[in-house]
Amino acid sequence: MGVTGMGGLFFRAKDPEALTAWYREHFGFGGGDSLWEQQAGPTVFAPFKADSDYFAADKAFMINLRVDDLDAMKERLAAAGIEVITDPEWDMDGSYGHFARVHDPEGNAIELWEPPAEMPEG
């Protein structure tokens, strides 16, 4: 009788149709009737303190997408004219993988995460 995974992410948008098209174009998913079959892998569910500076203070959430080739994803997004942000502090020592960020057309942060081959215990 336990939870078996994340079933969806629902959020408000100024222009849902345009935002759906953007996510479909750049990440291959999105839309009210669009089911996304994800690969098995780690998912982090972590509330942050209200005054955290890890993402924008005026946003209640940040989407984190697990990717299998962060460098290729960064190149593809940059070629599409999307600013890709990196910060060595996000990677720490690399034991939790590598990270980059982009923002969708409505300013929502999207963290791209390439997990390590093996996650640390803990």
N, C-alpha and C positions, 0 to 999 in steps of 0.2 A: 504494500500500500504506500510505497514511497514515490517520490518524484523521479522521473526517468530522464529528464532533460529539459532544456528550454523549449517552450512551445511557440514563442513568437516575441516580437518586439513591436510595440505599438506606440506611436508618438504623434503629436500634432505637427502640422506643417502649414505654412502660408500658401503653398502651391503643391498639394499632394501629387498631382499628375506629373509636374515637372520634376519633382524630387524623385518619384518612382522611376522615371525615365533615366535620370542621372545615375541612380544606384544600379539599374539594369545595365546601362552602358559600361560603367566602370568596374562593377563587381559581379555582375551576372545574376543578380537576384532582386526581388522587390515587387510589390504590388499586392493588393488585397486578396486576389485569388491565386497568387503565385506561391506554391510550396517549394521550399528549398531543402533538399536532402543533403544534410551536412555529413562530413566525415567524422568518425569518432575521434575524440581527442579532448584535451583539457578545456574546461570553461571556468572562468573566474567570476564569482558573484561577490562583489565587495563594495558595500557602502563606504563612502568617504566622508570625512568631517565636512561640515558646511563651509568652513573657511579654508579648505584645501586649495592649493594653487596648482594641483596636478592637471586640472583642466579649467576652462573659463568659469568664473564665479557666477555668471548670469545663466549658466546652463545646469540643468538638474542631472544630466547624464552624459556619458561618453560611450560611444559604441566601440567595442574592441573586436576586430576581425582577425581570426587565425588564418595565416597564409603559409604556403609551403615554399615560397621563394621570394623573400622580401626584396632582394635587389632587383629582380625582374619586375615585381609589382611597382616599385618606386620608379623604375625607368619608364614603364608603360604609362603611369599616371603623369609623370613629368612631361612625357611626349604629348599627352593630351592637354597640356597647359595647366595642370593642377599642381599647386605648390605642395611639395613634400618636405616636411620638417623632420629633422633628426636632432637628437641630443644625446651625447655619450652617457649622460647621467641616467637616462631611461634604461640603458642596457646594463647598468651597474657593472658587474664582473662577467656578464654574459651567461651566467648559470640559469637564468630564467628566459633566455632567448634574446632576440633583437626587436627593436621597436622603431616605428616611424609614425607620423601623423599627417593627415590631410583634413580638410574641412569640406563638408558638402555645401551646395549653393546657399543654404540657409544658415551657415555658420556652425553647424554641429560638428564637433570633433569626432574623427574616426581614427582610432589607434589601430595600426597594423602590427600584428605580432607574429613573428616566426619563432615558435617554441624551440627549445633545444631538443636534440634527439632523445634525451632522457631528462625528465623533470626531476629536480632535487626533492628529496623527502621533506615533508614538513607541512 
